[in-house]
Amino acid sequence: MEKSVQTDFFRKQKWGFLLLAALLLAIYFGAAGYVEFDLWRSLPAIPESFVWLFKNFVPTETSLAYLPLIAEKLLETILMAVAATMSATVMAFLVAVLGSREIGLNPLTKAFGRIVASFFRNIPIVVWGMILLLSFKQSELTGYLAITFTTFGYLTRSFMETIDEVAGSTIEALKATGATYFQIIFQGVLPMAAGQLISWVLFLIENNIRDATLVGILTGTGIGFLFDMYYKKFQYDVVGLITLLIVIGVVLLELISNQLRRVIL
């Protein structure tokens, strides 16, 4: 009897997997046919593309003359990303406390916090950049606000989930001792959740440095502006140097961030 049940279970699992695979293939071929994309024709061009990439994007002695300018703009981009992340962190924590299921003030603030988080989180950073360009034109403020708004939505949601996860038993224990609302938050919930909250902030700093490059192309600032300018001038060796420095900068910051996480957590 048990063998029969197991056989039926695995048979259903197999047919479910086959149906899912068939559905995904149907979606792929339908979408590819609609946009007239031919995978088999594209595959031979991939090796040629990489050959062209390595021929043209390798930094040369000429491109090294631009190194001080590139380093300056990269530092500017990193600092803007860090500043925007920290601004968003403060706002996100306040809204997350209000919107938390465990420590929110009332059902109205809880609903408000979650609606705000969903709104800001679901608008891509490129869309924010384009919207803000209409008001603030091409400036560092536009990039700063675009990164801040996107980060605010993401961190608010992450902070709320983290607080709700660690707050339950802590709140009950503190309430039993007669602790006030602010004592519960700052002496109970926040110390327990601090490690995870800081981890989210460090992750967003890494992510925002990459996004700041893209935003810089739109706003005409930072390393993204240099990338776009030299790319349009067909100075691919300079673009290759810019890309290399961005990769090195992001990797170094990720190593520092991982080290900080080990210390904190």
Secondary structure as UniProt FT lines:
FT   HELIX           2..35
FT   HELIX           39..42
FT   TURN            43..44
FT   HELIX           45..56
FT   HELIX           61..64
FT   TURN            65..66
FT   HELIX           67..99
FT   TURN            101..103
FT   HELIX           107..121
FT   HELIX           125..136
FT   HELIX           140..176
FT   TURN            177..178
FT   HELIX           181..184
FT   HELIX           185..189
FT   HELIX           190..219
FT   HELIX           222..232
FT   TURN            233..234
FT   HELIX           236..264
//
